[in-house]
Amino acid sequence: GTWAPEGGLPPGHTQYSWNHAEVAGQNALFSRTWDSTKNGELPPGHTPFSWSRVMAGIGGGSGGGAGQVASAKASSSTAKAKAAPAAAKVKAAPAASGEAPAEGSPEGALAKLDIRCGRIKECGRVPDADSLYLLSVDVGEDKPRQVVSSLVKHYKEEELKDRPVVVYCNIKPGKMRGYESQAMVLAATKDKGADNEKCELLAPPKGAKEGTRPMCGSLGVGSLSEGVSTKNISKVWGQVQPLLQTNGGREATFNGTLMTLPEGPITVDSLTDVGIY
């Protein structure tokens, strides 16, 4: 039997051993021809049965002439063909779990806004300000956020204490009447800025935990917010806000898609088809 090197190495050999090792039984004049009649020994890795198949010209990947080379190449091609679908499945996996929203799209902007469930822990009036409350809001961090909000016209202090809310957290901090506001509580508002303005805070479903971010369909709200600079975040908010509104069922939506938590949708008390600010 003659081993064709392009068909692979004999079982048990490395490239080095096959190129350098002189094994008992090899013909000294042609080192790749096995002289099995010389001493009755078999090539390394062969049994009498496997060697008899090689000598008979039957394929099996153990050695021999052109038939074995063709068989080895065919086996290799078959193996590659079988491996190809598996590789395709691996590439397809990210699409199944949802692709990241396109940069510059409204969905991409929503993913950059850190919006979470929160709870108002404390509420008091801002001194010398007729319309402002100073809130302490738990958003799931080590310390609560200080928030200045113009809710005096719409809620009494006792209505706000321990109230669950939805909070826009990566707003650029700003001062109002000397007090820094570190976040913004979101509310549905009708006739915004008018004398008859009506405002209702967004309410997470019962059981929602502070710090939890909502989903909008398959998009995680705020899923791309980590590391986003607040320097120009107002431009991102400006892209998202016009698409935030309540529907006919008093549920919060973005571009017509419900904003939900595992416990249910985010809602308001009564306002329908109005903007969320």
N, C-alpha and C positions, 0 to 999 in steps of 0.2 A: 504494500500500500504506500502511495506517495502522498504526503500532506501538501495541499496547495495553500501557501501562506495567505493568499488573499481571501480565503474562506474563513480565516480565524485561526487561533492557536489551539493545539490539542488540549483536552481537559487536563487541568493541573499545572499548566505552563503559564509563566509570565513571558512578556516579550524578551526580557533579558535571558531567561533560562533557555528559551527556545533558540535564541541566537548564539548562546555561548556554551551551554552544557553539552558534554559528550556522554551520552547514556549508553550503557552496555547494549550491544545489539545493533547499533547504527553502523551502516556501511561507511568505512573510512573514505572511500572515493566519492561518495555522494551523501553528505550528512543528512539530507532530508528524505532519504529512502530507507525504510525499515526492513532489515533482513531478518525476518522472523525464523528462518530455517537455520540460522547460525547457531543459536543456543536455545531456541524454543521460548525465549522471553517475549513479552508483549510490550508495546509502547506504553509509556506512563499514562495512567487514567483509563486504560482499556481492560475489559474482561474478555475471556475467550469468545463469549457470545457477540460482544460489540465489535471485536476485531474480525470475526467471521463475516459479519454484515458488511464491514468496510471492504473486505477482500472480495465479497460477492457483488459489490457495486451498489448496495442498498443504502439510501440516505439515512441520516440519523445525526448529522452534525459532528461525527467523531473523526473524520478524516477521509482520505481517498481522493479520487480524481474529479473530473469536471462535474459529474453528477452531484457530488457533495458540495462543490462550490456553488452551483446553481441553487441547490436546496438551501444552503446557508443564506444566500442573497435573498431568496424568496421569503425565507423565514423572517429575515430582518425587515423586508418591506412590509410583510404582514403585521409584524409587531409595531412598526411605525404607524401603519394605517389604523390599528386598533388603539394606539395611544392618542391619535389626533382628536377624536371626539372628546376625550377626557380633558385635553388642553382647551378645547373650545368651551366646555362647560365651565372651566375655571374663569375664563375671560367673561363669560356671560353673567357670572354671579353678581357683580356690582350693579348691573342693570336691574336685576330682580329685586334688589333691596332699595332701589331708587337712586337716580343720579343726582349730583349736586346741582342746584339751580344755576342757570347761566348768569355770569357776571353782568350787572347792569339791568337785569330783569327785575320786575316787582317782587318776585319770589326770592330772588337773591338779596334784595334789600331787606325783606322781612326776616330772612335768616340772620341778618347782621344786627337786628334789634333784640336786646336782652330784655324780654318781656316775661315776667314771672308772677306766680301767685304770691300774695303777701297778706299781712294782717296788721291793721292799725292797733298799736299797743297803747299809745297815748295821744291825746288830742287837747290842744289849748289854743286860745286866741293869740294872734300876733299883736303885741302892744301897738296902739295907735294906728291900727289897720282895721277898717270896718268889714272887709270881705275875706280876710285871710285867716286860715288855721295853720298852726304849726303842729305837724304830725310826726310821730315816731313809728316807723313801719318796719315790721319784721319781713325780710325777703329771703330768709333761709341762710343768712350769713352770720358771722360771729357777733356783729353788732347791728342794731336796727339802723335804717336810713332816716335821715332828717328830711322831711318833705314840707314845703310851703305850698298850700293849695287854696284856691279861691272858692271854697265850698260853703262859706258861712250862709249864703243866701239859700242854700239847698238842703243843708243838714244841720241838725243840732249836735252839740258835742257828744251827748250820750248815744246818739245814733251811730257815731263813728267809732267810738271806743270798742275795741275787740272785733271790729268788722273785717271780714275777709274782702280783699280787693285784688285787682290786677294792676301790676306796676311795671312801668317802662323804666328800666334800671340804668342803662348806659347812656342816658341823656347827659349832655354837657352841664356840669354843676353851675348854678348861677345864684346870685343873691337877690332877695326880695326883702325890702325894709331891713336890710342888715343881716338877714338870716339866710344861710346857704341852703339851697334846695338840691338834694342829691338824687332825686328820682321824681317820677310823675305818676300819680294814680290816674288810671284811665276811666273815662266816663262817656256814656252816650249823651249827646246834647242836641236839643231841639231849639231852633231860633237862637243860635249862639250869638252872644253880644247884644241881643235885644233886651228890652225891659222885661219881656215875658219869657226870657230864657228858662228852659227846663233842663235839668241835669240829673242823670242817674248813674251811679258808679257801677262798673262792670262787676259781676259777682261770680267767683269760681263756684263750681258745684260743691255740694256738701261733702266734706271728707278730704278735699284737696289739700295737700301739704304746702306750707310756705317754701318758696324757692323752686317749685315745679314749673316748668315751662310748658305752654300749650302746644298742641299740634294743629296744623292747618292742612287737612287731608293727610298726605304722606310726608309733608314737610315739617321738620322740627323748627318751630319759631325760636330764633336765637341760636340755632345750631352752628352758625358761623360767626357768632358775636365775640368769641374769645380773641383778645388781642386787637379788636377793632378800636381805632382811635376815636375819642369823643370830639376831637377838634372840628370835624366836619360831619358829625353824626346827624345834625339838623337837616342836611341834604338828603340823607337816607330816610329820615322820618318824613320829609316832605314828599318822597316818592311813595311811601307806604300809606300815610294817613288818609289820602282821598279814597283809598280802597277799603278802609275800615268802616263798617257800619252794621247796624242791627238789621235783621230781617223781619218778616211778618210774624215770626214766632218768638220775638224778643231775644234772639240769639245773636251773639257776636260773630261776624263773618269778615273774611278778607277776600276781596274780589269774588264774592259769592260763595266762598267755601267756609264751612263752619270752623270756628276755633274751639277746640275741645281739649279736655283732660281725660285721664282714664276713668274718672268718676262721672263724666258727662260734659255737656256743652257749657260754655261761658254765657251768661244771660244778664238781662237787666229786668227791672220791675215791670215796666209798662211801655217804654218807648220803642216804636217800630220804625224801620226804614229811615233812620237818622244816622248822622256821622258819629264816629268815635274819636275823641280827642284826649 
